[in-house]
Amino acid sequence: MRLRNLAFAGAVLAIFASFVLAQDTPRVINGGVLNGKAVSLPKPAYPAAAKAARVEGAVKVEIVIDEGGNIESAAAINETPEETSPEVADAWAALRSAAEAAAMESKFSPTLLSGQPVKVKGVIVYNFVASSAAAAANAINGGVLNSRASELPKAEYPAAALAVRASGTVVVNVLIDESGNIIQATAVSGHPLLKSSAVDAARKAKFVPTMLNGQPVKVSGMLTYAFVLPDQDQ
C-alpha cells in the first residue's frame, strides 16, 4: 500500500512539473509577413558584389520577435537559384546576409495574447532591385493600373488605423518588370497608418506582361487602395 501511495504521489508530481514547465515555456504565434507591422524596418545595404553581377530579387528572412519586440533570430530562407555561376551564387549569398543584418535591426511593438507578451514568428521580405532608377526611366507609363492587374490582392485594414478611424485612398507608385511582377512599390499619398498595408498589397499584385514591338517591357504606374470604415461601407 505504501509503495502504491508513493507511486501515485510521484505521478502527481510529474504531472504538476509538466504543467509548470508548460506554463513557463514562451508561446510563439505565427505572424505571417511582418513588413507592415514593424515600428522600424531599416533598408538593407545592397552588396557591391550583387550590384556588379546585376543580381536582384526578393529575399525572405524568417524572424523570431521576442516579448519585448526585439529580433531574437533572423535567417534567410531563400535557396540559390539552380544552374547559376559561382559569381551569381556568391551574389545571392551576399543578398541573404544583407537581408539578415537588416532584419536583426528591425523593431516591433510587443504582441500581447490574453494580456501577456508573446513571441512572434514570421517573415520579412526585402526586394533588391539592381537599377531601379534606370529601370523606371526606361519603363513606359501606364497610368492607373488597378483594372489591368491579373491579380490584385485587397489591402488589409490595419488595426491601428481602425482604432483612430483613419480612412481614405492611398496611392502607390509601382514598377512592373517584363514578367508582370512588381519590383518596386512606394506609397506617395494617403494616411500614414494606411500606407504600409497598401504597399504590402501592391507588392503582391500580378500583371500580364506588356509588349512593345513584340518585346516585353517594364511599366510604371499607380495602384490606388480605398480604405472605407466598416460602418461607412454600404
N, C-alpha and C positions, 0 to 999 in steps of 0.2 A: 504493500500500500504506500509506504514511504517513497519507494522508487517511482511509483506511478505519479505521486504528487510532485516529485522533483521533475519528472519528465514534463508534466503539464505546465509547471512553473517556467521551465526552460522554453517551452514552445510559446508561452505568452510573452516572455521577454524578447524572444526572437521576432515575433510579430510587431511588438512595440518598437524595437530598434529599427525594423524596416520602415515603419511608419514615420519615425523621426527622421531617418535618412531621406525618405521621400519628400518630407516637408522642407528639409534643408537644401535639397537639390534645386538649383535655379531653373525656372521654367524658361524654355526658349520657344518663341512663337515665330511663325513664318510671315514675313512682311512683304514678300514679292519683290518687285522692282522699287527701289527706295530713293531714286534720284530726287523726286519731287517732295520727299519728306525730310530732307536734310536741312538743318539750320545753317550749316556751312558746307559747301561742296567745292573745294579747290579744283581748279582745272589742272590736269596732268601736263607735265612738260612733254613736248614732242621730241623724242630721241633723235639726235642728228643722224644716226645710222638708219633709222626708219625713213626719215625725210630723204636721205640720199638715195635709198632704194625705192622711194616713192611707194612705200607700203602704207596702206591706210585701211580703215575698217573699224568695227566695233569690238571692244574688249569688255567682257563681262567679268566682274570681280565679285566673288561671293564673300560677304562680310558677316561678322557677328558683332552686334552692338551690345555693350554691357548695360547694366541697370542705370548707369549714370549718363547714357547717351554717347559714350566714347567707343571707338572702334577697338574691339578685342583682338580680332584677326581679320586678315584680308588675303584672299588667294584668287588669282585669275583662273578661270575655268575654261578658257578657250584653248583649243588644240591648234597646233601649227597646221595650216593647210597642207594637204598632201602634194607630193611631187614639186616641192619648192627647192630652190637653190640654197646652199649654206648661207649666202648673204641675206636672203629673204627670211630664212629660219631665224637668224640672229636678230633681224629687224623685228620680227614678231615677238621674240623673247624680250627685246628692249621695250616694246609697247606694253607687254604684260607687266614688266617690272615698274614702268612709269605709272601704269594704272593702279597697281597695288600700293605704291607710295602715296599717290593722291588719295586713295580710299582711306588709308590709315590716318590722314589728316582731317577727314570729314567729321562733322559733329551732328548729333541728333538730339532732340528733346527726349527725356526719359519716357518710355512706354509703360503705362500702368494697366494692370489687369486685376480687377476686383480691388482697386486701391493700392496694389502692391507693384513696385517696379519689376519689370521682367526683361530678360534678354530677347533680342530680336535677330533673326537670321534672314538674310535677303540678298539682293543683287544690286550693285551699282553698274550702270552701263556707260562706258566712255566711248565717244565717237572720235576717232582720229582721222582728220582729213588733211592729206599732204599739201594741197594747194587750194584751199577753199576760196581765197580771194581771186586767184586766176580762174578757177572753175566757174565762179559766179560771173566773172566778167565775160566768159565765153558762152554762158548759158543764154537761151532765149527766154524772153519774159512771157509768162503765161497768165499774168493777172491773178484773179481769184480762182483757186484751183479745186475748191470743195467738190464741185459737180463732176470733175474729171477723175476723181480718185476711184480706183477699183476696190480699195478697202480704206475706210475712214473711221477708225475707232472713235467712240464717243469719249470726250474728256470727263473724268470723274470730278464730282463736285467736292472740293476739299472741305473737311470738317471745320477747319479754322475759318474758311470763308463763309460757311453756313452759319457759324456761331455769331458772326458780326453782320450777317445778311448782305454780304458782298455779292454783287451780280453784274451783269453786263457782258459785252463782247470783248474777246481777246483776239488780236490779230497776230499771227505767227508767220514771219518770213521763212520760206523754206527753199532748199536747193535739192533738186531731184537728179539723180545720176542717170546714166544711159540705160540702166536696167529697170528704172522706175522706183528706186528706193530713195528714201530721204537720207541725205548725207549731212544736212545742216538745217537746224531749226532754231529760230530766235524770236522770242515774243517782243513785239515793238509797241504794243499798246494794250491797255486793259488794266484791271485792278491787280495790284501786286500779289495778292493772295490767290489769284486765279491763274497767273501766268505759267507757273511750273506745271500744273496739270495740263494746260493746253499744249505746252511744248512736249510733254511726255506723250500725249495722244498723237501729236503731229509726227513724231519720230516713228510711230508705228504704221503710219499711212503707207499705202502702196498705190502705184500708178502703172498704167500700161506705158511701155517705152515710147517716147516721142521721136518720130522720124523726120529728118530734114534731108531732102535729096537722097533718100534711100539709106541714110545713116542715122543711127540713134544719137540723140544729143541731150545735153543737160538742160534742165528747165528751172528757172527761178520764178517764184510767185508767192502767193499768200494763202494761208488757210485761216478761216475765221471760226471761232467757237463761241457760241452764245450760252451763257450761264444764266438760267432762269430759276429763281427761288421756287421751291415746290408749291407754295400756296399761290404763286402767280402763274403757274403752268396750267392753262385752261385746256 
